[in-house]
Amino acid sequence: MLGGSALTGFAQVRGPAERTLRVCADPNNLPFSNRRLEGFENRLAALVARELGERVVYTWWPQRRGFLRRTLDAGRCDVVMGVPSNLPGTLTTRPYYRSTYVFVTRAGGRVDPRSFDDTVLRTLRIGVHFTGGGNPPPATALARRGLARNIASYSIYGDYRQAAPPARLIEAVARGAVDVAVAWGPLAGYFAPRQHPPLRLAPVPPSDARTGEPMTFAIAMAVRPDDPARRDALDRILARLGAEIHALLTSYGVPLVQEPVGETR
């Protein structure tokens, strides 16, 4: 171990330690994040770091089961972007956007459902993302209407050797492997315009008419439960950057829906 005089001299040469914003993120998950920093969460992290006078440093980990345990909870990083605003086991910021599931169809076609009760769905092959950890809200809504046999399952994780694995669901609509997809809005809003020809999006109803299960969700950032000071600092930045964040999300095609009155988390 170096002696005190040596440590002092080293500090004088290097100057003050650089302040960093340590972010946990998936390296292959557009439109949210990737190693090339092309996702809107990468760009949002850069905006936040700018406001803090810090530099973003990433801990990369595939965002699947065990992600939080191996990153945020393990102390490898301090902030996770883009989580549900009520994520258990974390302390979350104020939501910085709310989005919705959407129907994805081929433009110009006759298929254009606007609700889960649309009778046209009974004749269609319907693509839906699954995580392996329970049914997502659209799958539950479809199953309750006797449409489980119409569902074509696509893993949200997909083949990680390919770029942006979740995009396979949207591409399936474009090539006719499914007639319609029900996908999370930010993902669909980014990849649908990139198909040839571009695909059409229509928001699903805000909640399931039969069960009341929500189809829109508020999205926030998460820190460890013992880090309220960091959460509070992020809250102040999110409030200050509201217009800039809105413009960023819009540029990525994120379908934005208005928050319920009074919602803060």
Buried (B, 14 or more C-beta within 10 A) or exposed (E): EEEEEEEEEEEEEEEEEEEBBBBBBBBBBBBBBBEEBBBBBBBBBBBBBBBBEBEBBBBBBBBBEEBBEBBBBEEEBBBBBBBBBEBEEBBBBBBBBBBBBBBBBBEEEEBBBEEBEBEEBEEBBBBBBBEEEEBBBBBBBBBBBEBEEBBBEBBBBBEEEEEBBBBBBBBBBBEEBBBBBBBBBBBBBBBBEEBEEEBBBBBBBBBBEEEEEEBBBBBBBBBBEEBEEBBEBBBEBBEEBEEEBBEBBBEBBBBBBEBEEEEEE
